[in-house]
Amino acid sequence: MRCYDCLQEARSDTTGIGVCSRCGLATCENHARVRQAQIPRQIGMGASYSRIPARRVVCHTCDMAETAH
């Protein structure tokens, strides 16, 4: 599995470490961003969130799109 962003930069020696949770492309440790995600759970009448957030991996491009203001 090769990192898509590295292939676009003409570097084919980088191995992917994960898959972006938004677009599904492989990403290496240099292009991957790990973000926290709150996991909702049903308790009684309203929604609640787990005390421990989950992790999700996104590529550099999707991270820039999510954090753009």
C-alpha positions as CSV (number, residue, x, y, z in Angstrom):
1,M,0.0,0.0,0.0
2,R,1.6,3.3,-1.1
3,C,0.7,6.8,0.1
4,Y,-1.4,8.6,-2.5
5,D,0.0,12.1,-1.6
6,C,3.5,10.8,-1.9
7,L,2.8,9.3,-5.3
8,Q,1.5,12.7,-6.4
9,E,4.8,14.2,-5.3
10,A,6.7,11.6,-7.4
11,R,7.9,9.8,-4.3
12,S,7.1,6.1,-4.5
13,D,9.3,4.9,-1.6
14,T,6.8,5.7,1.2
15,T,4.6,2.9,2.6
16,G,1.1,3.8,3.7
17,I,0.2,3.3,7.4
18,G,-3.5,3.9,7.2
19,V,-6.6,4.8,5.2
20,C,-8.3,8.1,5.3
21,S,-11.7,7.8,6.9
22,R,-13.2,10.4,4.6
23,C,-11.9,9.7,1.1
24,G,-10.5,6.2,1.5
25,L,-7.0,6.8,0.1
26,A,-3.9,5.4,1.7
27,T,-1.7,7.8,3.7
28,C,1.8,7.7,5.2
29,E,2.9,8.9,8.6
30,N,4.0,12.3,7.1
31,H,0.6,13.0,5.5
32,A,-1.7,11.3,8.0
33,R,-3.5,13.4,10.7
34,V,-5.1,11.7,13.7
35,R,-8.2,13.5,14.9
36,Q,-10.5,12.8,17.8
37,A,-14.1,11.8,17.3
38,Q,-16.8,11.8,19.9
39,I,-18.9,8.6,20.0
40,P,-22.6,9.2,20.8
41,R,-24.4,6.7,22.9
42,Q,-28.0,6.5,23.9
43,I,-28.7,6.9,27.6
44,G,-32.2,7.6,28.7
45,M,-34.0,10.3,26.9
46,G,-31.0,12.2,25.4
47,A,-27.8,11.5,23.7
48,S,-24.6,11.3,25.7
49,Y,-21.0,10.9,24.6
50,S,-18.3,8.5,25.7
51,R,-15.7,9.9,28.1
52,I,-12.9,8.5,26.0
53,P,-12.9,9.9,22.4
54,A,-12.1,7.6,19.5
55,R,-9.4,8.2,16.9
56,R,-9.8,8.6,13.2
57,V,-7.1,9.0,10.5
58,V,-7.6,11.6,7.7
59,C,-5.2,12.5,4.9
60,H,-3.6,15.9,4.6
61,T,-6.1,17.1,2.0
62,C,-9.2,16.1,3.9
63,D,-7.7,17.6,7.1
64,M,-7.3,20.9,5.4
65,A,-10.9,20.8,4.1
66,E,-12.2,20.0,7.6
67,T,-10.3,22.7,9.4
68,A,-10.7,25.5,6.7
69,H,-12.5,28.5,8.1
